[in-house]
């Protein structure tokens, strides 16, 4: 458990200067290694398969499909090329495949072996809050010009806005938004002060979608507290009110998002890349979008479900939706 808490605390600060993306490559490697370490350690030290725990059969099918698709698209002929040969697909797609499968397996491993009782979940949530406060505080230092460690790693290729150890203010904002509901689990004024610090850091990132993530997280937390206590009638009223609010806000949100460049990206992917490169039913494999998009101005889709159609096709997207 202490290793899991240490990973939660330290992962945002891992940077590997000199690599293609110093702010993500080191984090990817550490997360992948730690995830598989936890999965294998838990599996091999368990004498009897647990009768209780996290169950979602579609997660297993999705993991098997991702691996099967990776094997099917594997460039076996690249294994006997010279060291200077363009062995691209096997490296990038299988790293992403193992990352996706590790994420699916890690959810069950955490639920069954590490977070089965409330004190364990509370401990991990506490260190998540500590990590978020440190990130927000460092964002404040960057905004004031005090940054001796992460600015040199930027090398002029990343965003100049405060981003702490993430290299991208959007990533930093998403991290803070996802951690904020954890503070509300603790009935303490110190944690409320931590929320204020985190919201200040979130404001410094100047990322609009992170505020949307924050609202979704806080709304989900409020619903988790209200739903068990509400009667069937009030649950029906609540769902109807939510649907009505979405319908009323829909036209305003549509007008607000029209100038966003993501619409152009999504339109190109849907009309161009689906027709030319990507089998819409099967996909090209997890992580393949980056290679396919090299002939375009876009490195990623900014839309997980649309990118899923390119990478795992209709079959993988259907399995993910069922999961």
N, C-alpha and C positions, 0 to 999 in steps of 0.2 A: 504493500500500500504506500509506503514512503517513497518508493521509486516512482509510482504513478503521480504522487503529489509533486515530486521534484521535476518530473517531466512537464507537468502543468505550469510550474513556476518558471522554468528555464527555456522552454521551447520558443517563446516569442523573441528571445534575445540571440538566437544562434544565427551567425552570419559567416559566410566563407568568402572573404575577398579574393578576387582573381578568377572566380568562376563566372559562367555566363550570366547567371542571376544570383548574386551573392546572398540575397535576402530570402530566397525560397529553396534553393538546391540543398543547402545544409539542413534546413528544417525538414524537407522531404525525406532525406536520408535518415535523420535521427528518428522521425516519427515512424517511418517504415520499419526500421530496425527494432524500435521499442515495441511497436504493435505486434510484430511477429514474435518477438521475445516473450511478451505477455501471453500470447495465444499458445505458443508451444510449451512454455513453462507450465501453464495451467493444464494443458492437455496431458502432458507426460507425468505430472505429479498427482493426477487424479486417479485413484485406484478403481473407483466405480463411477460410471456415468451418473450424473445427478438426475434425480427424478423430477425436480422442480427447476424453474428458471425461465429465462427468456425464450419464447418460441415464436418463430415466424417462418413457416416453410418456404415462403416465396423468397426470402433472403438467400437460402441455400440454393434454390434454383437459379437465382440471378448470379450468384458467385460461380456456379458451375457453367452457366452460359458464357460469362465473361472469359473464363479460362478456355472453354471450348472454342470460342470465336478467336481468341488469341492463337491457339494451336492451328486452327484452320487457315488463318491469314499469315502464319509464320513463314518467313522467307528462309526455308531450309537450305536453299542453294547458297545463301550468304555465309554459311558456316565454313565453307572451304575457299572463300575469297582471300585475297592478300590482305595484310593488315591495313592497307590504305584504301580498301574497298568501301563503298558507301553502305555499311551495315547500319541502317537507321531504324527501320521498323522494329526489329527484334529488341533493340535496347529500349527505345522510348515507350513503345506500346506495352512491353512486358513489365516495365517499371510501373506504369500507370495501372496495369491490370492487377499487379500484386498489391498496389496501394488500395485499389477499390475493394478487392477481396479481403484485405486485412481490415479495412473499415467495417465491412459487414460482419466478419468474425469477431472483431474486437467488441462490438456492441454486445454480443452474447457473452463473451468472456468477462466483460466488466459486470454485466447483470448477474451472472451466475456465481462468479468467484470473488469479485472485489467489492461490489456495491449491493450485497444481499441484505444488509441491515442498515438502518438509518444512520448510526454513527459514522459508518464508512462514507456514505454519500455526503454527509455534512462536512466531514474532514476534507474531502475532495472539493466540495463547493467553496469552503473557506479559502483554500489555496488558489482556486480560480479567482476569487475576489481579490486576494492579495496581488496576484499577477496582473489583473486589470488595473488596480490602483497604481502599480509601478509603471505600467505602460502609459497610463494617462498622465502621471507626474512627469515622465520623460518627454512626452509630447509638449507639455508646458515648458520644459527646459529648452527644447528645440525651438519653440516659438520665440523664446527670449534670446536665442543665439548661443546657448550653452550646449554644445554637442561635440565631444572630442573623439567619439568612437565610431558612429555610424555615418556621419557625413563623408569621411574619406572613402567609404565603401561605395558611395553612390556613383562616383566616377563620371558625373555629368550625364548619366543615362537614365536616371530615375526622377521621380517627382520631387520638386523642391519643398513642397508642403511638409509639415511635421508628420512623420510616419513611424517614429520610434525604431524598433528593430524589424519592421515589416517591409520597408522600402517603398511602400505604396500606402498613401493615406486611406484608400478604400479598404485595404486589408486590415489596417489598424482600427478603423471605424467599425468594421464588421466584428472584429474580436471584442471590442468594448461593448457593442450592442448585444452580442450573444451572452456576455458575462453579466450584464446589468441585472436581469431578473434573479440571479443567484443571491444578490445582496438582500433581496426582500425575504429570503428564507429565514434570515436572522433578525430577531426582534431586538435590535440594539441601535442606539443612536450613532455608534461608531460606524456601523455599516451604512447608515443613512448618510453620514458624512462621506463615506467612500463612494456612494452613488453620486454625490455632488461633484467629487473629483473626476469620476469617470465621465459624467455628462459634460464637464468642462473639456476633457480631452476629446470627447466625441465631437464637440463643437469645433475644436481646432482642426480636425481632419477635413471639415467642409465637404463631407460626402452625404448626399441626399438619401441614397438608398440605405445607408446605415441607420438613419432615423426611421425609415420604414421597417427595417429589421427590429429596431428597438420597440416600436409600437406593436408589432406582431408578437414579440416575446412577452412584453408586459400584458398584452391582451390574453395571451395563452395562459400566463400565470394567474391572472384574475379569473379566467374561466375555470381553471383547475380548482380554485378555491370555492367558486360560486356553484358550480354544477352539482357536486354531491349534496349540497344543502338545499338546492332549489326543488320545488315540486315539479311534476310533469307539466302543469299549466305554465309555470314561469319559465321552464326550459323552452317550451314552445314559443312563448312570447320573446324570449331572448334570441332564439334562432331567427324568428321572423323579423325582429328589429335589426339584426345583423345583416340579413339579406336585403332589407329595405334600405339600410344605410349604404350598402355597397351599390345598389341600383341608383340611388340619388347621387352618390359621389362619382359614379362611373363616367358620365360625360365630362365632368370637371377634370378628372384624372386623365382622360383621353386627350383633352386640349392641352393639358399641362405637359404631357410626355411627347406630343407630336414633334417638337423641335429636336428631340434627342436623336443622336446619330445611331443608336441601337436599332431603330426601325430600318435604317438602310442596311445595316449589317444583317439583320434577320431576313430581310427581303432577298438579299443576295444569296444567303445560304439556302433558303427555301427553294428559290427558283433556279439558281445556278449550280451549286455544289451537289445538290441531290440529283440533278439530272446528269452531271458529268462524271462525278467521282464516286458517290456513296450509294451502295445498295440500300434502298429504303427499308427493306425487310430485315436484312441481317446486320448491316453496318460494317465498318472497317476495323473495329477493335477499339478498346478503351485507350484514349490518348492519341488516336490517329488524327484527330482534328487539327492538331498543331502542324503536322506534316502536310496534310491536304491544303491547309490555309496558307502555305508558303507562297503559293502563286497569287495570293490576294493581299490586300492591305490589313487583314484581320488575323490576329493570332489566336483569338478564342471567340466564342459565340456570344458571350454575355447573356446566355440563356441556357440553363442546364438541360431542359427538356429538348430544345431544338438541337443542341450539341449532342444529346443522347441519340437522336435519330441518325446523325452522321456516324457516331461511333459504335453504337450497339443496335441500331435499327429499330424497327417497330417491335420486334420480339423482346429485345432488352428493355425498351421503354415500357412495354406492357407489363413485364415482370416487375420493374421498379414501381409502377403505379399500384400493382396488386400488393406489393410488399408494404 
